[in-house]
């Protein structure tokens, strides 16, 4: 199986929605899976009306509806968006896809920036725990969706750095994840990112104390890691 990865550079949420909608309908007859890599101009997105209660103050940029889960979210040109269009197959369903997206972001943080990322999951014993088994006190120990994604420790507390937002339809999964490279973190304070009240949000730039650009060079490296994580036999990158 081959992956065709395409660096688009800058695209609005609405423009991306149009591309993904068209490609998803055509994809069942295609032999290649697709991965679009891009960045959005400053904007907020949401999926359903219930997400709007997680907007805490007036927004400085457009609010756009997106056909994906994940709650309300902020985007700008310091955030790298991965938007795959992938056929589900035997042994590779929704849980495996979500895990692969998280693993891609964890590997990117580790291999490109020497940052240790991790998952947080709800324990069968009724509490949140990090991937290393460390118990965490979050949301008054209430279960909430939206926890999936990638987290890092910042000042001893978990901060979210990688976000998921997917759509599953007709055997095809589209949309994917967004990784905070160096966005304007102040905008996240106006919302509950992923509909999670009170969470900390961080970025590679903040953790490393440096400025970073989301560009074609970075996108190609990330696409290679996604290809390896997903187990594709061949990889084609276009820019």
N, C-alpha and C positions, 0 to 999 in steps of 0.2 A: 504494500500500500504506500502511496506517495502523498506527501504534504506539499502543497503550493502555498508559500507564505508571501504576502504582499504588503509592503510598506506604503501606506497612503499619505502619511504625514498628517496634515491638519484637516479635520472633517467635523461638521456639526453633528449633533446627536440625530437630528432628523435625516440628514444625508446618509448616515450610517444605517439607520433603520431601513431606509429604502433599499440600500444595497443588500443588506442581510435578508430582507423579506424576499427579494427576487432570487437571490442565490439559494435560499433554503428550498424554494419551490422547484428549482432546477436540479438540486443536488442529488436526489436519489438516482438519477440517471448518469451521474458523473463518476468517474473512477478515482478522482483526486479529492482529498479533503482540503479545505481552505483555511487559512489563517490570515486575517487582516490585522495589521498593527498600525496604530495611529494615536493621535492626541486630539482632544476636543478643545475648542475655545472655551473660555470661562462660562460655565452654565451649571444648572442644577437639573437633576432628573428624578422622576418618580414613576411608579408602575400603576398604582391604583389609588382611588380617592382616599382610602384609609391611610395612605402614606402621608397625606398632607398635614395631619395632626402632629407630625414630627418635624415640622418647620417651626422654629422657635422665634425667629425675628424676620424683619423684612429682608428680602434678598436683593443683592446688587446686580444679579445677572439673570438671564431668562430661565424659566422653569419649564421643562419639556417632558412630555410623557414618553416613556420608553417601554417597548415590549419585552420586558425581562423582569425577573424577580429581583429581590435584594433591597427593596425599600428606597428611601430617598437618599440622594447622593450628590456630591459636588465633583465637578471635573474642571480641569484646566490643562494648559500645555505642559505642565510639570508632571502629569500623570500619564503613564503608558497604558494604553488600552489594548487588550488582546481579544479579538472577536473571531473565534473559529466558526466554521460551518462543517460539522462532522456527522457522519452516519454512525448511529449506534449499531452494535453488532453483538453476536453471541459472546457472552463473557465480558462485554464492555457496555454497561448501561449507565444510568444517571449517576449512581454513587461513584463508579469508577471514573467517570468524567470529572466530577467535582473534585475528587481526590487528586487527579492528574493536574488540574488547574492550580490547586493549592501547592502541589509538589513543584510545579514549574516556578511559581513565585518564590518558594522557599529556596530552591536551587539558585535562582537568579540573585537573590539577596546574598547567599553564601558565596557563590562562585565569582560573582562580579564585584561585590561590595564588602565581603567579609563580615556580613551581618547575619546573626542567627535568628531565623524566623521559626514559628511553630504554629500548630493548630490548637484550638481550644474545643473541648467536647463536653457534653453533659454526661456525667457519670451515672451508671445504673443505680448507684447508691444515693443519687439525688443532690449532687453538687457539681459545680464546674471544675474542670481540671485541665491543666496544660498537658501537652503531648508527653512530657517527661514524667507525668504522674503527679506533679505539684498541684495541690488543691488551690483554687482561686475563689475569692469572695467577690461575686459579680451579681448585680441586679437582685440583691437581697436573696440570693440562692433561688431565684425563680427561673424556670426555663423560658427562653425567648428564642424565636427563630432569628436568623441574621448573624449568628455567631461564627458561621463558617467563613473561611478566608484565612488570612495569615496575620499573625501577631508577632510583636517583639517585646522584650522587656526594656522599659525606659524608666530609669530611676526606681527600679524595683517593682514597677507596676506594668501590667500589660497594656500595650498601645496597638491599635490596628493600623496596618500598613498596606494590606492587600485585600481586595474586595471582590465578591462574586456577584454576577447577575446574568442568569441564563434563561433560555427559552427552549422547551422541548415540544416538538410537534412532528407527527408523522414519521417517526424513526430518525429524525434529524435534530441535532442539538445545535443551537446558534447562540450568539453572544458568549460572554466568557468572564473575563476578570480585568481588574484595573489595579496597577501597582503605583503607589505614591513614590515617585522619584524625587521631585522637588516642586510640589505645588504650593499655592498660597494656603497654608494651614488655617489661617484666620477664618476663611469662609466656612470651614467645617463646624465652627462654633455656632452657626446660625441654624443648624439642623441636628437631628439625631441620626448620624450616619448609619445606614443599614437598619434604621428604626430602632437603634440600640441607645437608650437614654444614658447620658453621662459617660460615654466611653472616651478614652483618649485616642487621638489620631496623630500619627507621626509620618515621617518620610525619610528616605535615604539621606537627603540633604541635611535635615535636622540632626539625624543620628551621627553623621560623619562631619558635620560642621563645614560643609563645602557646598558649592553650587554645582548642579548637574543639569545637563540638557537632554531632553528626550529627542533623539535623532535617529537617522537611518543606521548608523553604526551600532548603537545600542539595540535597536530593533532586530537587527540580524543576529546578534548574539543571543537575544532572548528567544527568537524563533528557533535557533538551533537547539536550545535547551528544551523548548516545548516539543520539538521533533523527537529528541532522545527520550523524553519522559513518556510520550505517547507511543513510542515504539515503531515509528514509521521507518520503512526500509529505504526510502528515497526522500530527498528534501530539495526543493527548488525555491530560491529567494528572488523576488522581483522588487524593484524600486523605481 
